[in-house]
Amino acid sequence: MTTQTIHLDFKNYWHVGSGKGRGHYLDAECLKDNYGLPFVSGKQLKGLLRHAVRRAEAWGWYKDTAAIAAEGQYSLEDLLFGSADQHEGRFETTAGMLFVGNATLPKPEYDYLKDNDQAALRQYLYQPLYNTKIDYETGTAEDMSLRGTETALPMSLYAQLQLQLTALDEALLQQQRALLANDPWQVIKKALPLIDTIGAHRSRGLGEVSLSFTQSSQD
């Protein structure tokens, strides 16, 4: 098993929704953990990474990468993330090699803010934004169109990534081993620039982010 840490550097306000609102005050709240701290789920982050690798592979970005030595029956996307086709039978799908944890605040900040004595500070991690729908004929706001969205401030989050062998089939196992022997992190690293926004309301300027690998840990 090999591990890496990925850094999410949010450049402006961002909103990863929880699917919940707060009465008349907010229509959409940010996703928060049990301590009220913002995070990006590993499931969402993994989906974004998969889509980025898929595009990079389709565009031929890996032709000069050592990882191409892992050529075989499966694409780099399938090797890292598993079967994409949900219509395959239960025993026809394959598990991916990549495991992605939640992206959270750096450990010192997280440990400080989760303390009960600092509960009052957590509210300052968020900023409500409001918008209305404009009637283009009159140029005025439409009645009952005010919407409130809770956003998180620009911040750095960190997520742990792990790669490990998962195949049961011998041919697939050999291909996974070949990929592990040829710096598989370069496959993901090349695709990171393709992820430049995360969360909702990206067309309105929210969620601009820069992703990179970091050698330093969260501590």
N, C-alpha and C positions, 0 to 999 in steps of 0.2 A: 504494500500500500504506500502511496506517495501523496503528499499534501501540499497545498498552496493556499495563500491568502489573497483574496481579491478586494481591492479598495474601490468603493463607490463614492466619488467626490461630487456631490450635488452642488451645482453652481447657483441655483435659485430655488424659489419655493417649489415644493413637489407634493403630489397627492397620490398615495397608494390607498385606495378605499377599503373600508371595512364592511361596506354594505349597510351601514347604520347611519342614522341621523340623530339630531338632538332637538326634537320638537320644532318649534318655530324659529329657533336660533340658527341651526345648521341643518342643511339637507343631506350633507355627506361628511362623515367623520373620517379621519385618518385611521389606518390600521395600527393598532397598538398592542403591546404585550400586556401581561398581567400587572406590570408596574406602571402602565400608562406611557411607555416609551415607544417611539416609532421604530419600525423595522420594515425590511422588504423580505417577503417569505422566500425560502429556498426554492420552493416550487415555481414561483414567478421568475426568479432569477435564472433558474435552470432553463425555463422555456425561452427566455430572451437569449441565453447563450446558445441554445440549440438552433434557434432561427438564424443567429449570426453565423454560426459554423456552416449551416446549410447554404447560406448565400455565398460565403467565402469559398466553399468547396465547388459550388456551381460555377463560380466565376474564375476557377482555376488558380486560386491563391496559394494552393498547397503543392503545386507541381515542383517547386524547387525546395520543398521542405523535407527534412530527413524523415518525417513521419510518413511520407508517401511509400516508404519501404513496407508499410503495413497493408499494401494493396492486396486485395483478395475478394471474397464474395461480398463483404460488407463495406459500406462507405464509412468514412471517418465519422460522420454524423451518427450512424447506427452503432458504431463501436462505442462511442462516447456516451450516447444518450439512450440507446436501446431502440427497439422497433418503433417506427412512427405510425404504421398502419394499424389502427384500432380494429379493423375488420378481420385481422388475422385470428386464427384459432388460438385458444389458450396455450396450447403446447407448441405453437409456431412462432410465438414472440420471443425476443431475446432481451435480456437485461443489459443496460448500459454500464459502462465502467465508472461514470462520473457521479459523485454524490455531492450535493450542494446544500450547505447550511443556510440558515437565515442570516441576512445582513443586518448587523446591529451596531450600535455605538461602540467606540473603543472601550475595552474593559474597564480602565480607570474611571472614565466618565460614566459608563453604565453602572458600575458598582456604587458610585457616589450618588447618582440620581435615583437609584432604586431604593435608597434608604428612606425610611418613613420620615425622617427629619427634613428631607429635601423635597417632600411632596409638593410644596408650594411652588418650587422652581420649574416643575415639569410643564406647567401651562405656558411658559415662555418659549418652549420649543415649537409652538404652533402659532399660526396667524390665520384668522378667518378672512376669506375673500368673498366679495359679493358681486353679483352681476344681475342685470335685468335684460329682458328682451325688448328691443326697440321696434316700434311701429314705424316702418320706413315711409309711410304716407304722411304721418303727422310729426315724425321725429321725436316722439315722446315714448316713455316707458309704458309697456302694456301693463294693465292692472293684474295683480296677483302673479307677476312674473319674477319677483325677486327670489334669487337663489343664493344660498350661502354654502361655501365649501371650505372645510378646514384644511389648511396646508401646513406642512412641516417646513421649518427654516432650512436654509442651505447648511449642509453638514456632511461629515464623513462617516460612512458605515463600512464595516468589514465583514466578509463572509469566508468561512472555511470551505475549501474544495478538497475532495479526496478522489483518488483514482485507485481502483483495485480490480483484480481479475474476478469476473462473475460468470464466465461461460461454463456450461456443462458439456457442450458439444466440442469435440477435440479440435476440429478445424477452426471453429470460432475462437477457442482458447489460444491456439497458436497465433492467430491474427491479433488477439489482444496482447499477447506477450511481445509480439513484434512491435506493436505500437508503444508499449511501455518502454521498450529498449531504445526508442528513437525520439525521446523528448516530447511526449504528447502534449505538454503544457504549451509548446510553441503553436500547436493547432489552435488552442483557445486564445492565446495571446494575440495572434494575427487577426482574429475575428473581433476582438474587443472594441476597436474603433467604430464598428458597425452599430454599436449600442450607444446612442447619444442622448436618449431620453428614456425615462422610466415613469410609469404611472399614468394617471388620467389627465385630461385637459392639456395634452401636449401641444395641440394645435393653438392653444391660447398662451403658449410660452412657458408652461410649467414643466418641471421634471428634467431640465437639462442636466446631464451627468457625464462624467468622464470615468471610465473603468480602467484599472491597471492592476498588475500584480505587484505585491509589496513583499520585500524580504523581512520586514519587521512584523512582529506579532502584535496582537491586540493589547498585550500587556506592556 
